[in-house]
Amino acid sequence: MERKYDVIVIGAGNAGLAFACTATKNGLKTLLIERNVLPGGCATSFVRGRFEYESSLHELANVGTKENPGSVRQLFESYGADVNWVNEENAFRVIADGEDGYDATMPAGVEAFADKMEEIVEDSRDSVIALFDLAKKVEKAIAYMSQGKPDPEVLMKEHADFMCMASYSVDECLNALGMPKKAQNIVKTYWPYLGAATDKIDLAHYLIMMSRYVDGSPAMPLMKSHELSLALDKVIRENGGEIWYNTEVKEIITENGKAVGVKLENGEVYADFVVANCFPETAYSKMLPKEAVADKAVKLANARKKGELFFTVYLGLNRSAEELGIKDYSVFLFNSPDSLEQYNSMDNFDESFVIVNCLNTVIPTASPKGTCTLFLTTMLSERAWEGVNEENYKSIKNKIAKRMIELYEKKLSVSVKPYIEEIVISTPSTFARYLNTPHGTPYGYEVQPWDTMIARIMNLRNEQFNENLYFIGAHGDRADGYSSAYSNGNSTAGRILKEVKKNG
Ligand SMILES: Cc1cc2nc3c(=O)[nH]c(=O)nc-3n(C[C@H](O)[C@H](O)[C@H](O)COP(=O)(O)OP(=O)(O)OC[C@H]3O[C@@H](n4cnc5c(N)ncnc54)[C@H](O)[C@@H]3O)c2cc1C
């Protein structure tokens, strides 16, 4: 057995790419293996007719500006990865149906966001500002905890506010801050980006995500998310790393439970460490030899709830955004102002919320002149798919897409259907085929009261069941999303580098 690499990475999703950048930058001999012919996993684009579609990115949190860079921009800069970032002015527009419904366009930036909220909901400003202050404290405390082995005394002394509220759900936190109900509802608009109900999401998780969108100057790459993935691919190669596309890892090879390499269609490759950008349960059920899989590992993977399933409609329209009267980049369309009802809407094809993005409003060159693209997303629970079979799949798929388009037309008073030149519909099966995740979820495991971001960070070591085998990705400690996956890939490389240093 010839060991050729320090580390083999299975999968070039966002986490795999960030891992490989950090590893190669620090001198680890790295091989990155990807099933698809392109890097990025979710972070890619595809072409139909004369349109190139962004495949997943609505917005990337915490990019910041050149003058005031956020953690994602800093990470890319530290790698020397060139990206043309385009910042967004507004955080979002949200339209919620129902008796206490609203139509609110919220700007990015804490002060502007709080001012706008005060305009919409009297006496809400102080509690909104208090929320963002708390978010800063939470971010500091989590950064401290992520360094490993946090000292309870330091936590109590230096992170007292965080310790008082750490166990709160989002709902409990907003109530404790005395925020008026309508302002709470608007503040909770981002919950689909975590795919969990606000009475269950831990405050740390939500606040970090929300403040990274509102305060962290969200952005998109000029050339769609493929630009990000290509920039990271280039860094890895320049640092001496190898990338094998169109190559699937079939098995993880172990010796006495310890990961030592991977099996491919035609051969084996060995390394000191194996890092998997795929779900733990996929590895336990399909890639590791039975005797190397700990019962505890399987129980934990089964106990976790898989993230929600995506359904996306990509439209290429033969009119410009201006001609069609489309002004907003990002609009959330909810069936109710109540976030629990919004969450439960995912059980029903006819009611699920829809998020619509028109990239041309931020990047006019995102499609050919005189055209624009629309990107409509809904999320549906596994329950919603019960009863769908080979016979009715196509008609249900078309029915969901039609409802989403018509909802947008009705709520925004924009005519879309007569101008559709291209239409692509991605169902959970499409995502499953491309990403190799269970049921196609791009969201890892849904956070639960027992499975919060803090619990995951504290249990990182306990959850490593095979020596020298690490998991990274949307199912990791930071959960779903681009910035979480980059951060998780980067920090896991840091853990392995420490290990290498310790062992000389
Ligand atoms: C429609 C949509 C919209 C989204 N919008 C946003 C958004 O606006 N903002 C945001 O932050 N996040 C968004 N997300 C979520 C975000 O894209 C994901 O959470 C994140 O990119 C997941 O990254 P990951 O590292 O887990 O890798 P994944 O994207 O899951 O990629 C894993 C990679 O591993 C490869 N792989 C798996 N098994 C093997 C194997 N055996 N051998 C070789 N390769 C393998 C796969 O082919 C894949 O390329 C969206 C997702 C979707 C689908």
The ligand as an ORCA input file, in Angstrom:
! r2SCAN-3c Opt
* xyz 0 1
  C     -31.910     25.936     -5.047
  C     -30.966     26.233     -3.902
  C     -30.875     27.511     -3.395
  C     -29.973     27.810     -2.361
  N     -29.808     29.108     -1.964
  C     -28.828     29.434     -1.090
  C     -28.525     30.794     -0.798
  O     -29.114     31.714     -1.338
  N     -27.552     31.065      0.104
  C     -26.840     30.091      0.714
  O     -25.946     30.405      1.506
  N     -27.107     28.782      0.480
  C     -28.075     28.433     -0.424
  N     -28.328     27.112     -0.718
  C     -27.700     26.063      0.098
  C     -26.236     25.826     -0.241
  O     -26.075     25.812     -1.639
  C     -25.760     24.494      0.339
  O     -26.143     24.370      1.691
  C     -24.237     24.360      0.288
  O     -23.735     24.808     -0.942
  C     -23.866     22.902      0.490
  O     -22.488     22.753      0.388
  P     -21.758     21.380      0.673
  O     -20.321     21.703      0.918
  O     -22.478     20.617      1.724
  O     -21.749     20.581     -0.712
  P     -22.783     20.077     -1.809
  O     -23.243     21.247     -2.610
  O     -23.777     19.128     -1.263
  O     -21.762     19.278     -2.732
  C     -21.240     18.014     -2.398
  C     -20.368     17.553     -3.559
  O     -19.835     16.267     -3.241
  C     -19.887     15.457     -4.395
  N     -19.907     14.046     -3.984
  C     -20.817     13.453     -3.170
  N     -20.529     12.146     -3.035
  C     -19.402     11.916     -3.775
  C     -18.624     10.752     -4.039
  N     -18.934      9.562     -3.525
  N     -17.526     10.872     -4.841
  C     -17.186     12.076     -5.380
  N     -17.913     13.197     -5.169
  C     -18.999     13.122     -4.379
  C     -21.177     15.883     -5.087
  O     -21.176     15.521     -6.462
  C     -21.159     17.387     -4.861
  O     -20.484     18.067     -5.900
  C     -29.197     26.777     -1.775
  C     -29.302     25.470     -2.283
  C     -30.149     25.200     -3.357
  C     -30.180     23.808     -3.932
*
